[in-house]
Amino acid sequence: MARRERPLTVHHLNQLLLVCSLVLLIAVAAVRLSSRSGLPSLLVYLGIGIAMGQDGVGGIHFNNAELTQVIGYAALVVILAEGGLGTKWKEIRPALPAASSMALLGVAVSVGVTATGAHYVSGLEWRQSLIIGAVVSSTDAAAVFSVLRKIPLPARVTGVLEAESGFNDAPVVILVVAFSSAGPVEHWYRLLLEICAELAVGAAIGLAVGWLGSWGLRHVALPASGLYPIAVMAIAVMAYAGGALAHGSGFLAVYLASMMLGNAKLPHWPATRGFAEGLGWIAQIGMFVLLGLLVTPHELGDDVLPALVIGLVLTMVARPLSVMLSLLPFRVPWQEQTLMSWAGLRGAVPIILATIPMVNGVAGSRRIFNIVFVLVVVYTLVQGPTLPWLARILRLGMGPEAADLGIESAPLERLRGHLLSVAIPEGSRMHGVEVSELRLPPGAAVTLVVRDGTSFVPLPTTVLRRGDELLVVATDQVRDAAERRLRAVGQGGKLAGWLGLGNGAAGS
């Protein structure tokens, strides 16, 4: 007798919501644990998924690789959007040529060396070796963004690594799909042309959507501040969808569009940034927990040694060689090359890409997934916590910098102006500066200061303090100049102009 499917009821929905909320609470607590212990948070999330799986206390049997791939792609779009919104254009612009070289030439070198090692050292077939080489050659945006922004590294190093992690997903996805397709891969020059074409289309769509979106959000006042974060994320997702539908790189499109939005000085920016970070955390947690559910721990035993060997080839040979050859025209110091070689962090992206051969039914695809899973877990555990130590050894760590100001803008559409809310954090060099010494451009003025819960109208001789919140009114014409001047004073204090940090005063 056929088994009747039980309809989904409100009771089932309540149970699902309870389980999801408990998982999120446990994951949030795990963030605190990982930050104190130095353990990468992705390993904690993977552990939660494994504990909920068929070999853990949860006993959940989950083996849907196709669903994992779809959800993983969606989570990666959100993570790339959050990373792009937090990327500073002034830091990444000088690094674009080097990052592009690492995302193209570096990936090719890494795939070739890793695949050769996997074939001759671990005895895998060439098809399996090429798939593994392509899968693990992509650095993970979530891992790179979360680790690098906690380490005060030189701007060039951070810019190259962040841009590389945003760019190299596209060529790697194309290679993995090509290697996982039926039949041999022919006409390598066509594959190379396809990669270049998809990158070009994705970049064009991402830049176009980002520019149009930022222009629209700056010139159209939405009725509620809470709509700005939603609009920004919707524009970023639109860039991905447009790039993918046009047979371009959707991942590159969403990263570039988000980067343009993040550097456009949009209204209510702190709220938008916080909203994006929250979505990014949810995406990471959901993605890693799902990947933990998909793995079957008791099947990993035979794949541990091959994973360690392939990971050693990748970490000690393929990655350093790819970095050295990619950066050869740019004369990057050996210390920075060494750090970039060690900072090729892997995370959820390689594990998600390892589901592509499983969905396509490639022979030995389950073993490929297990090898990639073990490799990512082991070498993330090794590389992530040791990266700050290596930066100190190489003397690449920078001293504490002046904290950047938190500036939120609200458009005053009818008055043709903007209201800037400026928070002076600990470490800002605006502490001790008089209002008159801000030297704001004509058309901008500090109208209110909030200190210790008390608000007052400042005098030109009022001395600003840490923890103050300022209300600055600026006309449309000088809004950008006023913000540049405020940030310059926050970085350089009274001598911002002398230090070459910028001066927003018109005519001065």
C-alpha positions as CSV (number, residue, x, y, z in Angstrom):
1,M,0.0,0.0,0.0
2,A,1.4,3.4,-1.0
3,R,2.5,5.7,1.8
4,R,0.5,8.8,2.1
5,E,2.4,12.1,2.4
6,R,1.5,14.0,5.6
7,P,0.5,17.6,4.8
8,L,2.6,20.4,6.2
9,T,0.7,21.9,9.1
10,V,1.2,25.0,11.3
11,H,2.6,22.7,14.0
12,H,5.3,21.4,11.6
13,L,6.1,25.0,10.7
14,N,6.5,25.9,14.4
15,Q,8.8,23.0,15.0
16,L,10.9,24.0,12.0
17,L,11.1,27.6,13.2
18,L,12.1,26.4,16.7
19,V,14.9,24.2,15.3
20,C,16.2,27.0,13.0
21,S,16.2,29.6,15.8
22,L,18.1,27.2,18.1
23,V,20.7,26.5,15.4
24,L,21.2,30.2,14.8
25,L,21.5,30.9,18.6
26,I,24.1,28.1,18.9
27,A,25.9,29.5,15.9
28,V,26.0,33.0,17.3
29,A,27.4,31.7,20.5
30,A,30.0,29.8,18.5
31,V,31.1,33.1,16.9
32,R,32.0,34.3,20.4
33,L,33.8,31.0,21.2
34,S,35.8,31.1,17.9
35,S,36.8,34.7,18.4
36,R,38.2,33.9,21.8
37,S,39.9,30.6,21.0
38,G,41.2,31.7,17.5
39,L,39.4,28.7,16.0
40,P,38.0,29.6,12.5
41,S,34.2,30.0,12.8
42,L,33.5,28.0,9.7
43,L,34.8,24.9,11.4
44,V,32.4,25.5,14.3
45,Y,29.5,25.7,11.8
46,L,30.6,22.6,10.0
47,G,30.8,20.8,13.4
48,I,27.2,21.9,14.1
49,G,26.1,20.4,10.8
50,I,28.0,17.2,11.4
51,A,26.6,16.9,14.9
52,M,23.0,17.2,13.4
53,G,23.8,14.7,10.7
54,Q,23.3,10.9,10.5
55,D,26.5,10.2,12.4
56,G,25.8,12.8,15.1
57,V,23.2,13.2,17.8
58,G,20.7,14.7,15.4
59,G,20.5,11.6,13.2
60,I,19.3,13.7,10.2
61,H,19.9,11.8,7.0
62,F,20.7,14.4,4.2
63,N,22.3,13.6,0.9
64,N,20.8,16.1,-1.6
65,A,23.9,17.5,-3.3
66,E,21.8,19.4,-5.9
67,L,19.9,21.3,-3.1
68,T,23.2,22.0,-1.3
69,Q,24.7,23.4,-4.5
70,V,21.7,25.7,-5.1
71,I,21.6,27.0,-1.5
72,G,25.4,27.3,-1.5
73,Y,25.3,29.5,-4.7
74,A,22.7,31.7,-3.1
75,A,24.7,32.1,0.1
76,L,27.8,32.8,-1.9
77,V,26.0,35.7,-3.7
78,V,25.1,37.2,-0.3
79,I,28.7,36.7,1.0
80,L,30.2,38.3,-2.1
81,A,27.8,41.2,-1.8
82,E,28.7,41.8,1.8
83,G,32.4,41.6,1.0
84,G,32.0,44.0,-1.9
85,L,30.1,46.5,0.2
86,G,33.0,46.6,2.7
87,T,35.8,46.9,0.1
88,K,37.4,50.3,-0.1
89,W,38.0,51.4,-3.6
90,K,41.1,53.5,-2.7
91,E,42.7,50.3,-1.3
92,I,41.7,47.9,-4.1
93,R,42.3,50.2,-7.1
94,P,46.1,49.9,-7.1
95,A,45.8,46.1,-6.6
96,L,43.4,45.4,-9.5
97,P,46.1,44.4,-12.1
98,A,47.9,42.0,-9.6
99,A,44.6,40.6,-8.4
100,S,43.4,39.9,-12.0
101,S,46.7,38.2,-12.8
102,M,46.3,36.0,-9.7
103,A,42.7,35.2,-10.6
104,L,43.6,34.1,-14.1
105,L,47.3,33.0,-14.4
106,G,47.5,32.0,-10.8
107,V,44.4,29.8,-11.0
108,A,45.8,28.1,-14.2
109,V,49.1,27.4,-12.5
110,S,47.5,26.2,-9.3
111,V,45.1,23.8,-11.2
112,G,48.0,22.3,-13.2
113,V,50.4,21.8,-10.3
114,T,47.7,20.5,-7.9
115,A,46.2,18.1,-10.5
116,T,49.7,16.8,-11.3
117,G,50.4,16.1,-7.7
118,A,47.0,14.5,-7.1
119,H,47.5,12.2,-10.1
120,Y,51.1,11.1,-9.5
121,V,51.3,11.2,-5.7
122,S,47.8,10.1,-4.7
123,G,47.2,7.9,-7.7
124,L,43.9,9.5,-8.8
125,E,42.6,9.4,-12.3
126,W,43.4,12.5,-14.4
127,R,39.7,13.6,-14.6
128,Q,39.4,13.4,-10.8
129,S,42.7,15.1,-10.4
130,L,41.8,18.0,-12.6
131,I,38.5,18.5,-10.9
132,I,40.2,18.6,-7.4
133,G,42.8,20.9,-8.7
134,A,40.2,23.3,-10.1
135,V,38.0,23.1,-7.0
136,V,40.7,23.9,-4.4
137,S,42.3,26.6,-6.5
138,S,39.5,29.1,-5.6
139,T,40.2,31.1,-2.4
140,D,37.1,31.6,-0.3
141,A,35.7,35.1,-0.1
142,A,34.0,34.6,3.3
143,A,37.2,33.3,4.9
144,V,39.4,35.9,3.3
145,F,37.1,38.8,4.2
146,S,36.6,37.7,7.8
147,V,40.3,37.0,8.6
148,L,42.0,39.8,6.7
149,R,39.9,42.6,8.2
150,K,41.0,41.5,11.7
151,I,44.7,41.9,10.8
152,P,46.3,45.3,10.2
153,L,48.1,44.5,7.0
154,P,49.5,46.9,4.3
155,A,46.7,48.1,2.0
156,R,48.3,46.5,-1.1
157,V,48.4,43.0,0.4
158,T,44.8,43.3,1.7
159,G,43.6,44.8,-1.6
160,V,45.2,42.0,-3.7
161,L,43.9,39.2,-1.6
162,E,40.3,40.6,-1.3
163,A,40.1,41.3,-5.0
164,E,41.5,37.9,-5.9
165,S,38.9,36.1,-3.7
166,G,36.2,38.1,-5.4
167,F,37.5,37.5,-9.0
168,N,38.7,33.9,-9.0
169,D,35.4,32.2,-8.4
170,A,34.3,32.8,-12.0
171,P,37.2,31.0,-13.9
172,V,37.2,28.2,-11.3
173,V,33.4,27.5,-11.8
174,I,33.9,27.4,-15.5
175,L,36.8,24.9,-15.2
176,V,35.0,22.7,-12.7
177,V,31.9,22.5,-15.0
178,A,34.1,21.8,-18.0
179,F,36.0,19.0,-16.2
180,S,32.7,17.5,-14.9
181,S,31.0,17.4,-18.2
182,A,30.7,14.2,-20.2
183,G,33.5,13.4,-22.6
184,P,37.0,14.8,-22.9
185,V,37.7,18.6,-22.7
186,E,38.7,19.7,-26.2
187,H,39.9,22.9,-27.7
188,W,41.6,24.5,-24.7
189,Y,41.8,27.9,-26.5
190,R,37.9,27.9,-26.6
191,L,37.8,27.3,-22.9
192,L,40.2,30.2,-22.3
193,L,38.1,32.4,-24.6
194,E,34.9,31.4,-22.8
195,I,36.5,32.3,-19.4
196,C,37.6,35.7,-20.7
197,A,34.1,36.4,-22.3
198,E,32.2,35.5,-19.2
199,L,34.5,37.7,-17.1
200,A,34.0,40.6,-19.5
201,V,30.3,40.3,-19.6
202,G,30.0,39.9,-15.8
203,A,32.3,42.9,-15.2
204,A,30.3,45.1,-17.6
205,I,26.9,44.2,-16.1
206,G,28.2,44.5,-12.5
207,L,29.7,48.0,-13.1
208,A,26.6,49.1,-15.0
209,V,24.1,47.9,-12.3
210,G,26.3,49.2,-9.5
211,W,26.5,52.7,-11.1
212,L,22.8,52.9,-11.9
213,G,21.8,51.6,-8.5
214,S,24.0,54.1,-6.6
215,W,22.9,57.0,-8.8
216,G,19.2,56.1,-8.1
217,L,19.6,55.7,-4.4
218,R,21.4,59.0,-4.1
219,H,18.8,60.9,-6.0
220,V,15.6,59.3,-4.9
221,A,14.6,59.7,-1.2
222,L,12.9,56.5,0.0
223,P,10.0,57.0,2.5
224,A,11.7,54.9,5.3
225,S,15.4,54.5,6.2
226,G,14.9,50.7,6.5
227,L,14.2,50.4,2.8
228,Y,17.8,51.5,1.9
229,P,19.5,48.2,3.1
230,I,16.8,46.2,1.3
231,A,17.3,48.2,-1.9
232,V,21.1,47.8,-1.8
233,M,20.9,44.0,-1.4
234,A,18.3,43.8,-4.1
235,I,20.5,45.7,-6.5
236,A,23.4,43.4,-5.7
237,V,21.4,40.3,-6.3
238,M,20.0,41.8,-9.5
239,A,23.6,42.2,-10.8
240,Y,24.2,38.5,-10.2
241,A,21.0,37.4,-11.9
242,G,21.7,39.8,-14.8
243,G,25.2,38.5,-15.3
244,A,24.2,34.9,-15.1
245,L,21.3,35.2,-17.5
246,A,23.6,37.0,-20.0
247,H,26.0,34.0,-19.8
248,G,28.5,36.1,-17.9
249,S,30.0,35.7,-14.5
250,G,27.3,36.4,-12.0
251,F,29.8,36.1,-9.1
252,L,32.0,38.8,-10.6
253,A,29.0,41.0,-11.4
254,V,27.6,40.9,-7.8
255,Y,31.1,41.7,-6.3
256,L,31.7,44.7,-8.6
257,A,28.2,46.1,-8.2
258,S,28.4,45.8,-4.5
259,M,31.8,47.5,-4.5
260,M,30.4,50.4,-6.4
261,L,27.5,50.7,-4.0
262,G,29.8,50.5,-1.0
263,N,31.9,53.4,-2.2
264,A,29.1,55.6,-3.4
265,K,28.4,57.3,0.0
266,L,24.7,56.2,0.1
267,P,22.2,57.5,2.6
268,H,21.9,55.6,5.9
269,W,25.1,53.8,5.1
270,P,25.9,52.4,8.7
271,A,22.4,50.8,8.8
272,T,22.9,49.3,5.3
273,R,26.4,48.0,6.3
274,G,25.0,46.4,9.4
275,F,22.1,44.8,7.6
276,A,24.5,43.3,5.0
277,E,26.8,42.0,7.7
278,G,23.9,40.3,9.4
279,L,22.8,38.7,6.1
280,G,26.3,37.6,5.5
281,W,26.5,35.9,8.8
282,I,23.2,34.1,8.2
283,A,24.4,33.0,4.8
284,Q,27.7,31.6,6.2
285,I,26.0,29.8,9.0
286,G,23.4,28.2,6.8
287,M,25.9,27.2,4.2
288,F,28.4,25.6,6.5
289,V,25.7,23.8,8.5
290,L,24.2,22.4,5.3
291,L,27.7,21.3,4.1
292,G,28.2,19.6,7.5
293,L,24.9,17.8,7.1
294,L,25.9,16.6,3.6
295,V,29.2,14.9,4.7
296,T,29.2,11.4,6.2
297,P,32.1,11.3,8.7
298,H,32.4,7.5,8.8
299,E,33.2,7.5,5.1
300,L,36.2,9.9,5.4
301,G,38.7,7.5,6.8
302,D,40.2,6.3,3.5
303,D,40.4,9.8,2.1
304,V,42.3,11.5,4.9
305,L,45.8,10.7,3.7
306,P,45.1,11.7,0.0
307,A,43.6,14.9,1.2
308,L,46.6,15.7,3.4
309,V,49.0,15.0,0.5
310,I,47.1,17.0,-2.0
311,G,46.7,19.8,0.5
312,L,50.4,19.8,1.1
313,V,51.1,20.1,-2.6
314,L,48.6,22.9,-2.9
315,T,49.8,24.9,0.1
316,M,53.6,24.4,-0.2
317,V,54.1,24.2,-4.0
318,A,51.1,25.2,-6.2
319,R,50.0,28.3,-4.3
320,P,53.5,29.8,-3.8
321,L,54.4,29.1,-7.4
322,S,51.1,30.6,-8.7
323,V,51.7,33.7,-6.6
324,M,55.3,34.1,-7.7
325,L,54.5,33.8,-11.4
326,S,51.4,36.0,-11.2
327,L,53.2,38.8,-9.4
328,L,56.4,38.6,-11.4
329,P,55.6,41.7,-13.5
330,F,54.7,43.8,-10.4
331,R,57.9,43.5,-8.4
332,V,56.1,42.6,-5.1
333,P,58.6,42.1,-2.2
334,W,59.2,38.5,-1.2
335,Q,57.7,39.1,2.3
336,E,54.4,40.1,0.8
337,Q,54.5,37.2,-1.7
338,T,55.1,34.8,1.2
339,L,52.1,36.2,3.2
340,M,49.9,36.0,0.1
341,S,50.9,32.4,-0.5
342,W,50.0,31.4,3.0
343,A,46.8,33.5,2.9
344,G,45.2,31.5,0.1
345,L,42.4,30.5,2.5
346,R,39.9,27.9,1.5
347,G,36.4,27.7,3.0
348,A,32.9,26.7,1.9
349,V,33.4,27.7,-1.8
350,P,35.6,24.6,-2.7
351,I,33.2,22.3,-0.8
352,I,30.2,23.8,-2.7
353,L,32.1,23.4,-6.1
354,A,32.8,19.8,-5.1
355,T,29.1,19.2,-5.4
356,I,29.1,20.0,-9.1
357,P,30.6,16.6,-10.2
358,M,28.2,14.9,-7.7
359,V,25.2,16.5,-9.5
360,N,26.7,15.6,-12.9
361,G,27.2,12.0,-11.9
362,V,31.0,11.9,-12.4
363,A,32.6,8.6,-11.4
364,G,34.2,8.9,-8.0
365,S,32.5,12.2,-7.3
366,R,31.8,11.2,-3.7
367,R,35.5,10.6,-3.1
368,I,36.3,14.0,-4.6
369,F,33.8,15.6,-2.2
370,N,35.3,13.8,0.8
371,I,38.9,14.7,-0.1
372,V,38.0,18.4,-0.6
373,F,36.1,18.4,2.7
374,V,39.0,17.0,4.7
375,L,41.5,19.3,2.9
376,V,39.5,22.4,3.6
377,V,39.0,21.6,7.3
378,V,42.6,20.6,8.0
379,Y,44.3,23.4,6.2
380,T,41.9,26.1,7.3
381,L,42.6,25.0,10.9
382,V,46.4,25.4,10.1
383,Q,46.4,28.5,8.0
384,G,43.8,30.8,9.6
385,P,45.2,31.0,13.2
386,T,48.8,31.2,12.0
387,L,48.3,34.1,9.6
388,P,48.7,36.9,12.2
389,W,51.8,35.1,13.5
390,L,53.4,34.9,10.0
391,A,52.5,38.6,9.4
392,R,54.5,39.6,12.6
393,I,57.4,37.3,11.6
394,L,57.6,39.0,8.2
395,R,57.1,42.4,9.8
396,L,54.1,43.2,7.7
397,G,51.7,44.0,10.6
398,M,50.9,47.7,10.8
399,G,50.5,49.6,14.0
400,P,47.0,50.8,15.2
401,E,45.4,53.2,12.8
402,A,43.1,56.1,13.6
403,A,39.6,54.8,13.8
404,D,37.4,55.8,10.9
405,L,34.4,58.0,11.5
406,G,30.9,56.6,11.4
407,I,29.1,59.0,9.1
408,E,25.4,58.4,8.2
409,S,23.7,60.5,5.6
410,A,20.0,61.3,5.3
411,P,18.8,63.2,2.2
412,L,16.7,66.3,2.7
413,E,15.1,66.2,-0.7
414,R,12.9,69.3,-0.5
415,L,15.6,71.4,1.0
416,R,18.2,70.3,-1.5
417,G,20.6,69.3,1.3
418,H,21.9,66.4,3.4
419,L,21.9,65.8,7.2
420,L,25.2,64.0,8.2
421,S,25.3,62.2,11.5
422,V,28.9,61.8,12.6
423,A,30.0,59.6,15.4
424,I,33.5,60.2,16.8
425,P,34.9,56.7,17.9
426,E,37.7,55.8,20.3
427,G,41.0,56.3,18.5
428,S,39.8,59.1,16.2
429,R,42.2,62.0,15.8
430,M,39.2,64.4,15.7
431,H,39.4,64.3,19.5
432,G,40.6,67.7,20.7
433,V,39.8,69.5,17.5
434,E,37.8,72.7,17.7
435,V,34.7,73.1,15.5
436,S,36.3,76.0,13.6
437,E,39.4,73.8,13.0
438,L,37.2,71.4,11.0
439,R,37.4,73.9,8.1
440,L,34.2,72.6,6.5
441,P,33.5,74.0,3.0
442,P,31.0,76.9,2.7
443,G,27.5,75.4,2.7
444,A,28.3,72.9,5.5
445,A,28.1,73.6,9.2
446,V,28.0,71.7,12.5
447,T,24.5,72.4,13.9
448,L,24.3,70.1,17.0
449,V,26.6,68.1,19.3
450,V,25.4,65.3,21.5
451,R,27.7,64.5,24.4
452,D,26.9,62.2,27.3
453,G,23.2,62.2,26.4
454,T,23.0,66.0,26.3
455,S,22.6,68.0,23.1
456,F,23.8,71.6,22.5
457,V,24.5,74.0,19.7
458,P,28.3,74.3,19.4
459,L,30.4,77.5,19.3
460,P,33.3,77.8,16.9
461,T,35.6,77.3,19.9
462,T,33.8,74.1,21.1
463,V,36.4,71.3,21.5
464,L,35.2,67.9,20.2
465,R,35.6,64.8,22.2
466,R,35.6,61.0,21.7
467,G,32.1,59.7,21.9
468,D,30.5,62.9,20.6
469,E,27.9,62.7,17.9
470,L,27.7,65.6,15.5
471,L,24.9,66.8,13.2
472,V,26.2,68.4,10.1
473,V,24.0,70.1,7.5
474,A,25.4,70.3,4.0
475,T,24.0,71.4,0.7
476,D,23.9,69.1,-2.3
477,Q,26.9,70.8,-3.9
478,V,29.3,70.4,-1.0
479,R,28.0,67.2,0.6
480,D,30.9,65.0,-0.7
481,A,33.5,67.6,0.1
482,A,32.2,68.0,3.6
483,E,32.4,64.2,4.2
484,R,35.9,64.0,2.8
485,R,37.0,66.8,5.1
486,L,35.5,65.2,8.1
487,R,37.1,61.9,7.4
488,A,40.5,63.6,6.8
489,V,40.3,65.3,10.1
490,G,39.3,62.0,11.7
491,Q,42.5,60.4,10.3
492,G,45.0,63.3,10.7
493,G,43.5,65.7,13.2
494,K,44.3,69.4,12.9
495,L,47.1,68.7,10.5
496,A,45.0,66.8,8.0
497,G,45.8,69.2,5.2
498,W,49.5,69.2,5.9
499,L,49.6,65.4,5.9
500,G,48.0,65.2,2.5
501,L,44.8,63.5,3.7
502,G,42.5,65.7,1.8
503,N,40.8,69.1,2.3
504,G,37.2,69.6,1.5
505,A,37.3,73.4,1.9
506,A,36.5,75.1,-1.3
507,G,39.2,77.3,-2.5
508,S,41.6,76.6,0.3
